[in-house]
């Protein structure tokens, strides 16, 4: 199964009221085998960071993701997941560190 991880790598920092705070970041897991390129996730993304490339969804600007999960909730094929950067394994880890099984609601019966 093809699995693609897309994210901003590390959370950005910004200053507010003299304090350094860490902005929460998100990364995307795309199950290319399940993506049929319908574009529903692209249409529902409020930040317009998703695009279709070669008939599959691709997070073009993952650094602006607000973590609303609209793409994940609206995908009829459970092909996309949004996860906070804190749960991202270190770079160089392999695909086996991710649970690629479909959620129970994806199974009929």
N, C-alpha and C positions, 0 to 999 in steps of 0.2 A: 504494500500500500504506500502510495506517495504521501508524505507528510511534509508540510512546509511550515516553518516557524518564522514569523516576521515580528519584529519589535524594534524599539528604539535603543536597545542595548543597555542603557542606564537612565535612571530618572534624571530629569533636569532639575536644577535648583533655581530658586528665585528668592528675592529679598522682599520682605514686607514688614513694615514697622520696625526695622532694625534687626529683625530676626531672620536667620536663614532657614527656610522651610524646604522640604523636599516635595516636589510635585509627584503625584502618583502616576505611574506609567503602566501601559498595558501592551501585551503582545498577542498575536493571533496565531491560532493553529488552524491550518487549512487542510482538510482531508480531500485531496484532489480527486481521489477515486469516487467520492460521493458528489462532488460539485458538478452540476449539469450546466452551469453557466446561465441560469435563468435571470440573474440580475436583481432578484428581490432584495438581497442584502445590500446591494449597491444603492438601490432606491430608498431604503429605510435608514441608511446611515446619516445622522443629522450633521455630521462634520464633513461628509463627502470625501472620506479618505479611501474608500474602496473603489476599485475599478475592475473591469474585466480585461484580462490579457490572455490571448490564445484560448478563449472560451472558458476560462476559470477565473475565480475571484482572486484579487491580489490587493493587499493593503499598501497603497502607494505612499501614504504619509502616516505611518503608525504612530509617530510622535504626537499627533494631535488627537488621538483617540481619548475619549472621555470615559470609556468603560460603561456605556449605557447598555450594552449587550443587545441592542436592537437587531443587529445583523444575525446574531446567534439565535435569538428568539424567533425571528421571521424566516430563517432558512428552512425550507420544507424537507431538506435532505440531511440535516444535522452535519453539514460539511464544514462549519466554521465555529470556532470557540474563541472567546476573549478571556484572557487570564491576566491578573496583575503581575507586574514584573517580579514581585517578591517570590512568586511561586515558580519562576523560570529557573530551570537547572542551569548550571554553569555552561558557558560556551564549550563546545567540543564534546558534550555528552551526546549519546546516540538516541535514536528514536525510541528505543526500548524503555526509556525512562518515562514516557508518556503513556497514559491510558488511552488507547485508540478505540476502545470499544464504544459502541453507540450507547447513548443513555437509554434506560428502560422504556421511556415513552416513545422511542423510535421503533420499537418492535410491536407488531400487530398481534393481539391476542393476549 
